[in-house]
Amino acid sequence: MAKKVALLVGGWSAEREVSLTKGKSIEGALKEHGYDVQVIDVTSDIAKLINDLTPKPDVAFNNLYGRGGEDGVIQGLLEAMEIPYTHSNVLASSIGMDKPMTKKIALSIGVKCADGVVASKADVIAETVIPRPYVVKPLNEGSSVGVRIILEGENQKPLDEGSWCFGDQVLVEKFIEGREIHVTVLDGKAQGVTEIKFPGRFFDYNAKYHDTQTELVTPADVPADVAQAAIENAEKIFNALGCSGLTRCDFRYDVSKSGKDAVYFLEINTMPGLAPGSVALIQPELNGMSFVQLCSHLVETAKCHGLIESPSQNQEAEKSRDYQQSA
């Protein structure tokens, strides 16, 4: 009997439409492999989602991006329902979505990051945080939503107070002049390095999903020591956060420097977009894994992380049962 896979799409974040679009490609790949696919359009109605997941599928393929789907919330629900799911667990997902916390962990393991600080929205608007050029970011959004680069000698405001809907705290980082390179990691192993070439100021939402001039060059035409530094850093961050399945790390390559000194970690995506042409797909494909094979691999390695007990946990459970029986 074919394995039943619940494909979760949509969600209630700013990336809902991206999830719905990419979900169609994943649905096709899963069906091509022979899975029994149930597509679930997820909203903030959790009771409805629980009902949609009853009776339980064999696996939930999580294709929800942004807050609510990528930050540990849905992962926690799936853990509670004892439904194996793709990608990272609750903790890794939650930390990975929190940019300041991820940077702290990266720095603690020797991964270079752009200098930055979390500041109040009022201080950012007043431009009293750090001198230009700098970047402002929401603390926990994906797909470059809300990101703005503020350069010297221009009149652009750091953020638009009226349209800023990402909370009272803002991440402000020194702008690193250079090139954008990304590394996909599958099961702890880096798949390669891709350079993102785009016509605008940075790899923003439009460049990611709409601009036809955006180029993904794989393997990236960068010095070998730069590529190696990016690969090593991506694997270190994957392991430090306790990630699983597929992730993507974004870096800035400062061309005025060399080796590991030239590579600055920007963020990790624990739920990278999967569709033809995506970085997370291009690199595994070059290593011989097709889109269908990648989606199948994620299904077959899905698990409920909280249900896996370590030997020490098993021993403690046995001690507890022994105590209760003797009492």
C-alpha positions as CSV (number, residue, x, y, z in Angstrom):
1,M,0.0,0.0,0.0
2,A,1.3,3.5,-0.9
3,K,2.5,5.6,1.9
4,K,0.1,8.4,2.8
5,V,1.7,11.8,2.8
6,A,0.0,15.0,4.0
7,L,1.5,17.9,2.1
8,L,1.1,21.1,4.2
9,V,0.9,24.3,2.1
10,G,-0.3,27.9,2.5
11,G,0.0,29.0,6.1
12,W,-0.8,32.4,7.4
13,S,2.6,34.2,7.0
14,A,3.7,36.8,4.4
15,E,5.0,33.8,2.4
16,R,1.6,32.1,2.0
17,E,1.5,32.5,-1.8
18,V,5.1,31.2,-2.2
19,S,4.1,28.1,-0.3
20,L,1.1,27.5,-2.4
21,T,3.0,27.9,-5.7
22,K,6.0,25.7,-4.7
23,G,3.6,23.2,-3.2
24,K,2.2,22.3,-6.6
25,S,5.7,21.2,-7.8
26,I,6.2,19.1,-4.6
27,E,2.7,17.5,-5.0
28,G,3.6,16.5,-8.6
29,A,7.0,15.0,-7.5
30,L,5.4,13.0,-4.6
31,K,2.7,11.6,-6.9
32,E,5.2,10.7,-9.5
33,H,7.1,8.6,-6.9
34,G,3.8,6.8,-6.1
35,Y,2.8,8.3,-2.7
36,D,-0.8,8.8,-1.8
37,V,-0.8,12.6,-1.4
38,Q,-3.3,14.7,0.6
39,V,-2.8,18.4,0.1
40,I,-3.8,20.5,3.1
41,D,-4.2,24.2,2.8
42,V,-3.1,25.3,6.3
43,T,-4.6,28.4,8.0
44,S,-4.5,29.8,11.5
45,D,-7.5,27.5,12.3
46,I,-5.5,24.9,14.2
47,A,-8.6,22.9,15.1
48,K,-9.4,22.5,11.4
49,L,-5.8,21.4,10.7
50,I,-6.0,18.7,13.5
51,N,-9.2,17.5,11.9
52,D,-7.6,17.5,8.4
53,L,-4.8,15.4,9.8
54,T,-7.2,12.8,11.3
55,P,-6.9,9.9,10.7
56,K,-3.1,10.4,10.8
57,P,-1.1,10.2,7.6
58,D,2.2,8.3,7.6
59,V,4.2,11.5,7.0
60,A,3.6,15.2,6.9
61,F,5.6,17.0,4.3
62,N,6.0,20.5,5.7
63,N,6.0,23.1,2.9
64,L,5.0,26.1,5.1
65,Y,7.3,29.1,5.0
66,G,7.7,31.9,7.5
67,R,6.1,32.4,10.9
68,G,3.7,29.6,11.9
69,G,5.2,27.1,9.6
70,E,8.9,27.4,9.8
71,D,9.4,28.6,13.4
72,G,8.5,25.4,15.4
73,V,4.8,26.0,15.7
74,I,3.6,23.4,13.2
75,Q,6.4,21.2,14.2
76,G,5.2,21.2,17.8
77,L,1.7,20.3,16.7
78,L,3.0,17.4,14.6
79,E,5.1,16.2,17.5
80,A,2.0,16.3,19.8
81,M,0.0,14.3,17.2
82,E,2.9,11.8,16.8
83,I,3.0,12.4,13.0
84,P,6.5,12.1,11.5
85,Y,7.4,15.3,9.5
86,T,10.1,16.5,7.1
87,H,12.9,19.0,7.9
88,S,14.1,20.2,11.3
89,N,12.6,19.7,14.7
90,V,10.9,22.2,17.0
91,L,14.0,23.7,18.6
92,A,16.2,24.0,15.4
93,S,13.2,25.5,13.5
94,S,12.5,28.0,16.3
95,I,16.2,29.1,16.6
96,G,16.7,29.2,12.8
97,M,13.8,31.6,12.4
98,D,15.2,33.9,15.1
99,K,18.0,35.7,13.3
100,P,19.7,37.3,16.3
101,M,19.8,34.0,18.2
102,T,21.1,32.1,15.2
103,K,23.9,34.7,14.8
104,K,24.9,34.3,18.5
105,I,25.2,30.6,18.0
106,A,27.1,31.0,14.7
107,L,29.6,33.4,16.4
108,S,30.1,31.0,19.3
109,I,31.3,28.3,16.9
110,G,33.7,30.6,15.0
111,V,31.4,31.5,12.1
112,K,31.9,35.1,11.0
113,C,28.8,37.3,10.9
114,A,28.2,41.0,10.0
115,D,28.3,43.2,13.0
116,G,24.8,44.0,14.2
117,V,22.5,44.9,17.0
118,V,18.8,44.6,17.9
119,A,17.4,48.1,18.4
120,S,14.0,49.7,19.0
121,K,12.0,50.8,16.0
122,A,12.1,54.4,17.3
123,D,15.9,54.4,17.4
124,V,16.1,52.9,13.9
125,I,13.8,55.6,12.6
126,A,15.9,58.2,14.3
127,E,19.1,56.6,12.8
128,T,20.9,56.5,16.1
129,V,21.9,52.9,16.0
130,I,24.9,52.5,13.7
131,P,26.3,54.7,10.8
132,R,25.4,54.0,7.2
133,P,25.7,51.8,5.2
134,Y,23.6,49.2,7.1
135,V,20.7,46.7,6.7
136,V,17.5,46.6,8.6
137,K,15.7,43.3,9.0
138,P,12.7,41.9,10.9
139,L,13.9,39.5,13.7
140,N,11.9,36.5,12.3
141,E,10.8,36.7,8.7
142,G,11.9,34.8,5.6
143,S,12.2,35.5,1.9
144,S,13.8,38.9,2.6
145,V,10.4,40.2,3.7
146,G,10.9,43.7,5.4
147,V,14.6,43.8,4.6
148,R,16.0,47.2,3.5
149,I,19.5,48.4,2.7
150,I,20.4,51.9,3.7
151,L,23.3,53.4,1.9
152,E,25.3,56.6,2.3
153,G,24.3,59.7,0.4
154,E,20.6,58.8,-0.2
155,N,17.3,60.0,1.3
156,Q,15.8,56.5,1.9
157,K,14.4,56.1,5.4
158,P,15.5,53.1,7.4
159,L,11.9,51.9,7.5
160,D,8.4,53.1,6.9
161,E,6.8,53.4,10.3
162,G,3.3,53.1,8.8
163,S,3.9,49.9,6.9
164,W,6.4,48.2,9.3
165,C,4.4,45.3,10.8
166,F,7.2,43.2,12.3
167,G,7.2,44.4,15.9
168,D,9.0,47.0,17.9
169,Q,12.4,45.4,17.7
170,V,14.6,45.5,14.6
171,L,17.8,43.8,13.6
172,V,20.4,46.3,12.2
173,E,23.5,45.0,10.6
174,K,26.6,46.6,9.0
175,F,26.2,46.2,5.2
176,I,28.8,43.9,3.7
177,E,29.7,44.9,0.1
178,G,30.2,41.9,-2.1
179,R,28.5,38.9,-3.6
180,E,25.7,36.6,-2.5
181,I,26.5,32.9,-2.1
182,H,24.3,30.1,-0.8
183,V,25.0,26.6,0.4
184,T,22.4,23.8,0.6
185,V,23.0,21.1,3.3
186,L,21.2,17.7,3.2
187,D,21.5,15.4,6.2
188,G,24.5,17.4,7.5
189,K,26.4,17.3,4.2
190,A,26.9,20.5,2.1
191,Q,25.7,20.0,-1.5
192,G,27.7,22.8,-3.2
193,V,27.9,26.6,-3.5
194,T,25.7,28.8,-5.7
195,E,26.2,32.4,-6.4
196,I,23.0,34.5,-6.8
197,K,23.3,37.3,-9.4
198,F,20.5,39.8,-9.4
199,P,19.8,43.2,-10.9
200,G,18.7,45.0,-7.8
201,R,20.4,46.2,-4.6
202,F,20.1,42.8,-2.9
203,F,18.4,39.4,-3.3
204,D,15.0,40.6,-2.2
205,Y,11.5,39.1,-2.5
206,N,11.0,40.2,-6.1
207,A,14.4,38.9,-7.2
208,K,13.7,35.6,-5.5
209,Y,10.3,34.9,-7.1
210,H,9.6,37.3,-10.0
211,D,12.6,38.9,-11.6
212,T,13.6,36.9,-14.7
213,Q,17.1,38.5,-14.7
214,T,18.1,36.7,-11.5
215,E,20.8,34.1,-12.2
216,L,21.8,31.1,-10.0
217,V,25.3,30.1,-10.9
218,T,26.3,26.6,-9.8
219,P,29.0,25.9,-8.9
220,A,29.8,29.4,-7.9
221,D,32.7,31.0,-9.7
222,V,34.5,31.9,-6.5
223,P,38.0,31.0,-5.1
224,A,38.3,27.5,-3.8
225,D,39.1,28.7,-0.3
226,V,36.0,30.9,-0.2
227,A,33.8,28.0,-1.4
228,Q,35.4,25.7,1.2
229,A,34.8,28.3,4.0
230,A,31.1,28.6,3.1
231,I,30.7,24.8,2.9
232,E,32.4,24.3,6.3
233,N,30.4,27.1,8.0
234,A,27.1,25.8,6.6
235,E,27.7,22.3,8.0
236,K,28.8,23.7,11.3
237,I,25.7,25.8,11.7
238,F,23.5,22.9,10.6
239,N,25.0,20.7,13.4
240,A,25.1,23.4,16.0
241,L,21.4,24.1,15.7
242,G,20.5,20.4,15.5
243,C,18.9,20.6,12.1
244,S,17.6,17.7,10.0
245,G,16.8,17.1,6.4
246,L,17.3,20.0,4.1
247,T,18.6,23.5,4.9
248,R,20.1,26.5,3.1
249,C,22.6,28.9,4.5
250,D,23.1,32.4,2.9
251,F,26.4,34.1,3.0
252,R,28.0,37.4,1.8
253,Y,31.4,37.1,0.1
254,D,33.5,40.2,0.6
255,V,35.7,40.2,-2.5
256,S,38.3,42.5,-0.8
257,K,39.2,39.6,1.5
258,S,40.2,35.9,1.1
259,G,39.3,32.5,2.5
260,K,37.2,32.3,5.7
261,D,37.8,36.0,6.4
262,A,35.8,36.8,3.2
263,V,32.7,34.8,4.1
264,Y,30.0,36.4,6.3
265,F,27.0,34.3,7.5
266,L,23.7,36.0,7.0
267,E,21.0,33.5,7.9
268,I,19.9,29.9,7.7
269,N,16.6,28.7,6.1
270,T,15.5,25.4,7.7
271,M,12.6,25.2,5.2
272,P,14.2,26.2,1.9
273,G,11.9,26.5,-1.1
274,L,11.6,23.4,-3.3
275,A,10.7,23.8,-6.9
276,P,12.5,23.6,-10.2
277,G,15.2,26.3,-10.3
278,S,15.5,26.6,-6.5
279,V,19.0,26.7,-4.9
280,A,18.0,23.9,-2.6
281,L,17.2,21.7,-5.6
282,I,19.9,22.8,-8.1
283,Q,22.8,21.7,-5.8
284,P,21.5,18.1,-5.1
285,E,20.6,17.7,-8.8
286,L,24.3,18.4,-9.7
287,N,25.2,15.6,-7.3
288,G,22.9,13.2,-9.1
289,M,19.7,13.5,-7.0
290,S,16.6,14.4,-9.0
291,F,13.7,16.5,-7.7
292,V,11.5,13.4,-7.3
293,Q,14.3,11.6,-5.5
294,L,14.9,14.5,-3.1
295,C,11.3,14.8,-2.2
296,S,11.1,11.1,-1.7
297,H,14.2,11.1,0.5
298,L,12.7,13.8,2.7
299,V,9.6,11.7,3.1
300,E,11.5,8.5,3.9
301,T,13.7,10.2,6.5
302,A,10.9,12.1,8.2
303,K,10.5,11.5,11.9
304,C,9.0,12.7,15.2
305,H,12.1,13.9,16.9
306,G,10.6,14.0,20.4
307,L,9.6,10.3,20.2
308,I,13.2,9.1,19.8
309,E,14.7,8.3,23.2
310,S,18.4,8.3,23.9
311,P,19.9,5.4,25.8
312,S,20.1,7.6,28.9
313,Q,16.4,8.5,28.6
314,N,15.5,4.8,28.4
315,Q,17.6,4.1,31.5
316,E,15.9,6.9,33.4
317,A,12.5,5.6,32.3
318,E,13.3,2.1,33.5
319,K,14.5,3.5,36.9
320,S,11.2,5.4,37.2
321,R,9.2,2.2,36.5
322,D,11.2,0.2,38.9
323,Y,10.7,2.8,41.6
324,Q,6.9,2.9,41.0
325,Q,6.7,-0.9,41.2
326,S,8.6,-1.1,44.5
327,A,6.7,1.8,46.1
